[in-house]
Amino acid sequence: MVSSQFMTQKSGVDGVWFRRALVVSVLLVMSLQMTGCGKAEQPAGGPGGPGSMVMPVTAIDMRPQPVPLVIEAVGQVEGSRQVEVRARVSGVMTKQRYKEGDRIEAGGVLFEIERAPYEIELAQARAALAQDRANLERAEREAKRLKPLVEEKAISQKEYDDATSGLKTAQAAILASQARVRNAELNLSYTNVTSPIAGITGRARFSVGSLIVPGNDSSLLTTVNITDPIWVRFSFSESETQQLRQAAGKTVVKLLLPDGSAYTESGNVNFSASTVDTQTGAVALRAEFPNPKLVLLPGQFARVQVVTGEREAYLVPQAALVQNEQGKIVFTVSADNKVAPRPVETAGWSGHDWIVISGLSPGDKVIVDNLMKLRPGAPVAPHAPGEMPAPPAGAAPGGEKGK
């Protein structure tokens, strides 16, 4: 009985192991079938073979064209003349006669300084002149009276000489009094502070009621700038300055405003320093521009572009050029539609394009997008800007695979 029970238990254990082994075998067969199906669906040739995807890229044809040679720098605008308006007499400022930033004509009154002390000074000078004129008349009468008497020996020669000296003294006193009157008139006129030139007024340094004293900081009241024409100061490196001089005066200067727009008026270089700044290695220059509408203001920054001539070159979009430790490179499409890097040499900018002067040939196709995904020798599908990429080889319209 014990033996039959043991056999029953053993057969039950064998049945469990049998069922488990059967399940494992079924799963293994299914795995092998799925693996075989995956391999069957892989395109012929394996990864990277003829059936793999080709990168679509936009490429533009290169054609040489006349390109202006431009040297660019950052410049600062300043008035072609800037005059400091200073007080010439002391006193309390009583009135401001102009609006800051407005245009004023030469001789226009900007400020008024109290006049009363200078009116009194002028009155005193005129009174002294009147007194000296009276003394002159008396001296003239005395000399005229004594002249016949000295001829008749009625008086001594000394008395007549004294009368003559008194006459000359009175005449000199008249001249001194006239100068004091003129000086007092000038001081009184200086109480009206006027603009010496026509231009744009600056900020008032002091307000009404301030005590103004010539000869110290309070004497500077404001500034007046001539802004038409206007000047722009900038600097070039030694090589750029040499290129500018080789242009032999056939240069045109243009400005780009802070908002990126081009200034409508062209200018010309009217100053070039004769020495190189030892600290910066640059040469200071200055250009003059018409400014009838006061678009340019003193102190404003702008980009200066000096056109020194023309040459045959290629215009390459900014996004198409890559710069690394080896230099500047563009990616071109070879005859068999593969990526071919080209080292190039540039000569500045023209608008938003690089000016390429060597490294390209007529008819080259330069890739302008997907640059980060490109590898030398990788196949690509080039298309012109604005066109749709060509479908892969063997693909039917609508995206279905060809039979």
C-alpha positions in Angstrom: 0.0 0.0 0.0 2.8 2.3 0.8 4.4 1.4 -2.5 1.3 2.3 -4.6 0.9 5.6 -2.8 4.5 6.5 -3.5 4.0 5.7 -7.2 0.9 7.9 -7.4 2.8 10.9 -5.9 5.7 10.3 -8.3 3.5 10.2 -11.3 1.9 13.5 -10.2 5.3 15.2 -9.9 6.3 14.0 -13.3 3.1 15.5 -14.8 3.8 18.9 -13.4 7.4 18.9 -14.8 6.1 17.7 -18.1 3.6 20.5 -18.4 6.2 23.1 -17.5 8.6 21.8 -20.1 5.9 21.9 -22.7 5.1 25.6 -22.0 8.8 26.5 -22.3 9.2 24.7 -25.6 6.2 26.5 -27.1 7.5 29.9 -26.0 10.9 29.2 -27.5 9.4 28.2 -30.9 7.3 31.4 -31.0 10.4 33.5 -30.2 12.3 31.9 -33.0 9.5 32.5 -35.5 9.2 36.2 -34.5 13.0 36.6 -34.9 12.8 35.1 -38.3 10.0 37.4 -39.4 12.0 40.5 -38.2 15.0 39.5 -40.3 12.8 38.9 -43.3 11.4 42.5 -43.2 14.9 44.2 -43.1 15.8 45.8 -46.4 18.3 44.1 -48.5 21.8 45.4 -48.0 21.5 45.9 -44.2 21.7 49.1 -42.3 23.2 52.0 -44.3 22.7 50.0 -47.5 21.0 51.2 -50.7 17.6 51.0 -49.0 18.4 53.4 -46.1 17.0 57.0 -46.0 19.0 59.8 -47.7 19.2 63.3 -46.1 17.3 66.0 -48.0 19.2 69.3 -48.1 18.7 72.7 -49.6 21.5 73.7 -51.9 22.2 76.9 -53.9 24.2 77.2 -57.0 27.3 79.5 -56.7 27.9 82.1 -59.4 30.6 84.8 -59.1 29.3 88.4 -59.1 30.6 91.9 -58.5 30.6 92.4 -54.8 31.5 95.6 -53.0 34.5 95.4 -50.6 33.3 96.8 -47.3 35.2 97.5 -44.1 32.9 97.8 -41.0 33.4 99.3 -37.6 31.3 100.7 -34.7 31.3 104.5 -34.6 29.9 107.3 -32.4 28.1 110.4 -33.7 29.2 113.8 -32.7 28.4 117.4 -33.8 30.7 118.8 -36.5 31.1 121.7 -34.1 30.4 121.7 -30.4 30.5 125.0 -28.5 30.5 125.4 -24.8 28.3 128.4 -23.8 29.8 130.0 -20.7 28.9 133.0 -18.6 31.3 136.0 -18.9 30.0 138.0 -16.0 28.9 137.0 -12.5 25.4 137.3 -11.1 22.2 135.4 -10.4 20.6 133.8 -13.4 17.2 135.4 -13.8 15.7 133.7 -16.9 16.2 130.8 -19.3 15.1 131.9 -22.7 15.3 128.6 -24.7 13.9 125.1 -24.7 16.5 122.3 -24.3 17.0 120.4 -27.5 15.6 123.1 -29.8 17.4 124.6 -32.7 18.7 128.1 -32.2 20.1 130.7 -34.5 23.5 132.4 -34.0 23.0 135.3 -31.5 19.8 133.9 -30.0 19.5 134.6 -26.3 19.8 131.5 -24.1 20.0 132.9 -20.5 19.7 136.3 -18.7 21.8 137.3 -15.7 20.7 140.1 -13.4 21.4 143.5 -15.1 21.1 146.0 -12.3 24.7 145.9 -11.1 26.0 146.4 -14.6 23.5 149.1 -15.4 24.8 151.0 -12.4 28.4 150.4 -13.4 27.7 151.8 -16.9 26.0 154.9 -15.4 29.1 155.6 -13.2 31.4 155.2 -16.2 29.4 157.6 -18.3 29.3 160.1 -15.4 33.1 159.9 -15.1 33.4 160.4 -18.9 31.2 163.5 -18.7 33.4 164.9 -15.9 36.6 164.2 -17.8 35.1 166.0 -20.8 34.4 169.1 -18.6 38.0 169.0 -17.4 39.2 168.7 -21.0 37.2 171.8 -22.0 38.7 173.8 -19.1 42.3 172.6 -20.0 41.7 173.6 -23.6 40.5 177.1 -22.5 43.5 177.6 -20.2 46.0 176.6 -22.8 44.4 178.8 -25.4 44.4 181.8 -22.9 48.0 181.4 -22.0 49.4 181.0 -25.4 49.4 184.7 -26.5 50.6 185.7 -23.0 53.7 183.5 -23.2 54.4 184.9 -26.7 54.3 188.4 -25.2 56.5 187.3 -22.3 53.7 188.3 -19.9 53.9 184.9 -18.2 56.7 182.4 -17.7 57.2 179.6 -20.1 56.7 177.2 -17.2 53.1 178.3 -16.7 52.3 177.7 -20.3 54.0 174.3 -20.2 52.0 173.3 -17.2 48.8 174.3 -19.0 49.8 172.3 -22.1 50.5 169.2 -19.9 47.2 169.6 -18.2 45.5 169.6 -21.6 47.2 166.4 -22.6 46.3 164.8 -19.3 42.6 165.7 -19.8 42.7 164.2 -23.3 44.2 161.0 -21.9 41.5 160.9 -19.2 38.9 161.1 -21.8 40.3 158.1 -23.6 40.4 156.1 -20.3 36.8 157.1 -19.5 35.6 156.1 -22.9 37.3 152.6 -22.4 35.6 152.2 -19.0 32.2 153.1 -20.6 32.8 150.5 -23.4 33.8 147.9 -20.8 30.7 148.6 -18.8 28.6 148.3 -21.9 30.1 145.0 -22.7 29.5 143.7 -19.2 25.9 144.8 -19.5 25.6 143.0 -22.8 27.0 139.8 -21.4 24.1 139.6 -19.0 22.3 138.2 -22.1 24.0 134.9 -22.7 23.7 134.3 -26.5 24.6 131.4 -28.8 27.7 132.0 -30.8 26.6 129.6 -33.6 23.4 128.2 -35.1 22.8 124.6 -33.9 21.0 122.3 -31.5 20.9 123.4 -27.8 21.9 121.1 -25.0 20.8 120.6 -21.4 20.9 123.6 -19.1 23.5 123.0 -16.4 21.9 125.4 -13.9 18.4 126.5 -13.1 17.0 130.0 -12.7 18.2 131.5 -9.4 21.6 130.0 -9.4 24.7 132.2 -8.8 26.9 132.2 -11.8 30.6 133.0 -11.4 33.0 133.1 -14.4 36.2 131.1 -14.2 34.9 128.0 -12.4 32.5 125.1 -13.1 29.4 127.3 -12.8 30.4 129.3 -15.8 29.5 126.4 -18.2 25.8 126.9 -18.8 25.1 124.6 -21.8 26.4 123.5 -25.1 25.4 124.1 -28.8 26.1 121.5 -31.5 26.1 121.9 -35.2 24.4 118.7 -36.4 24.2 119.4 -40.2 26.6 118.2 -41.4 27.4 115.8 -38.6 30.5 113.7 -37.8 31.0 110.0 -36.9 34.2 108.9 -35.3 35.5 105.3 -35.7 38.7 103.3 -35.9 40.2 100.8 -38.3 43.1 98.3 -37.8 46.4 99.0 -39.6 45.6 96.5 -42.4 42.1 98.0 -42.9 43.5 101.5 -43.0 46.0 100.4 -45.6 43.2 99.1 -47.7 41.4 102.4 -47.3 44.4 104.3 -48.5 44.8 102.1 -51.5 41.3 103.0 -52.5 42.8 106.5 -53.3 39.8 108.5 -52.1 37.3 106.5 -54.1 35.4 105.4 -51.0 31.8 105.7 -50.0 30.8 105.7 -46.3 27.4 104.3 -45.2 25.7 104.0 -41.8 23.5 101.4 -40.3 21.3 102.8 -37.5 20.8 100.9 -34.2 17.5 99.4 -35.5 19.4 97.8 -38.4 18.1 100.2 -41.1 20.4 102.0 -43.5 20.9 105.7 -43.2 19.7 107.3 -46.4 22.6 109.8 -46.9 26.2 108.7 -47.8 29.2 110.3 -46.3 33.0 110.7 -46.9 36.1 110.3 -44.7 37.3 113.8 -43.8 40.0 112.9 -41.2 42.5 110.1 -40.8 45.0 110.1 -37.9 48.7 110.1 -38.9 49.7 107.8 -36.0 48.6 104.4 -34.7 47.2 104.2 -31.2 49.9 102.1 -29.3 47.3 100.7 -26.9 44.7 99.5 -29.4 46.7 99.2 -32.6 44.0 101.1 -34.4 43.9 104.3 -36.5 41.3 107.0 -35.6 39.1 108.2 -38.5 36.2 110.5 -39.0 33.4 110.7 -41.6 31.0 113.5 -42.4 27.4 113.0 -43.3 24.6 115.4 -44.3 21.9 115.5 -41.5 19.1 117.8 -42.7 16.3 115.9 -40.9 18.4 115.5 -37.6 18.1 111.8 -37.8 21.6 111.4 -36.3 22.1 112.8 -32.8 25.4 113.5 -31.0 26.4 110.6 -28.8 24.5 108.0 -30.8 26.2 104.7 -31.8 26.0 103.4 -35.4 27.8 100.8 -37.6 30.1 102.4 -40.2 30.5 100.7 -43.5 33.3 102.0 -45.8 33.1 100.7 -49.4 36.6 100.6 -50.9 35.8 99.1 -54.3 34.5 95.9 -56.0 35.8 92.5 -56.8 34.4 89.2 -58.2 33.3 86.9 -55.4 30.6 84.6 -54.2 27.8 85.4 -51.7 27.2 82.6 -49.2 24.4 82.8 -46.7 25.5 83.2 -43.1 23.9 79.9 -42.1 25.9 78.0 -44.7 29.4 78.7 -43.3 30.9 76.8 -40.4 34.0 78.0 -38.5 36.3 75.6 -36.6 39.9 75.4 -35.5 40.9 74.7 -39.1 39.2 77.8 -40.5 36.0 78.5 -42.4 34.2 75.7 -44.2 31.2 75.2 -46.4 29.5 71.9 -47.3 29.0 71.3 -51.0 27.2 68.6 -53.0 29.5 66.5 -55.1 28.7 65.1 -58.6 27.4 61.8 -57.0 25.3 63.7 -54.5 27.5 63.3 -51.5 28.7 65.8 -48.9 32.0 67.4 -49.8 33.5 70.0 -47.3 35.3 73.0 -48.8 37.7 75.4 -46.9 37.0 78.9 -48.0 38.5 82.4 -47.5 36.2 85.4 -46.8 36.5 89.1 -47.1 33.8 90.5 -44.9 30.1 90.8 -45.3 27.6 92.0 -47.9 24.2 92.4 -46.1 23.5 89.1 -44.4 25.9 87.1 -46.7 29.6 86.2 -46.4 31.8 87.4 -49.2 33.8 84.3 -50.2 36.9 85.1 -52.4 38.5 81.7 -52.7 37.6 78.0 -52.2 34.5 77.9 -54.5 34.1 77.4 -58.3 31.2 78.4 -60.6 28.4 75.8 -60.4 29.2 74.5 -57.0 26.2 73.6 -54.9 26.5 74.9 -51.3 24.3 73.3 -48.6 22.5 75.8 -46.5 20.5 73.7 -44.0 20.8 70.5 -41.8 24.5 71.3 -41.4 24.7 69.7 -37.9 23.5 66.3 -39.4 26.0 66.2 -42.3 29.0 64.0 -42.5 31.7 64.1 -45.2 30.8 61.5 -47.9 27.3 61.0 -46.7 24.6 60.7 -49.4 22.2 63.6 -49.7 19.2 64.6 -51.8 19.7 68.2 -52.8 16.9 70.5 -53.9 16.7 74.2 -54.7 15.4 76.8 -52.2 11.6 76.8 -52.1 11.3 73.4 -53.8 10.1 70.2 -52.2 12.7 67.4 -51.6 12.8 64.7 -54.3 11.2 61.3 -53.3 13.6 58.5 -52.4 14.6 56.2 -55.3 12.1 53.4 -55.7 9.3 55.3 -54.0 6.0 55.6 -55.8 3.9 58.9 -55.6 1.8 59.0 -52.5 4.5 57.4 -50.3 3.8 53.7 -51.2 6.7 51.4 -52.0 7.2 50.5 -55.6 6.7 47.0 -56.6 
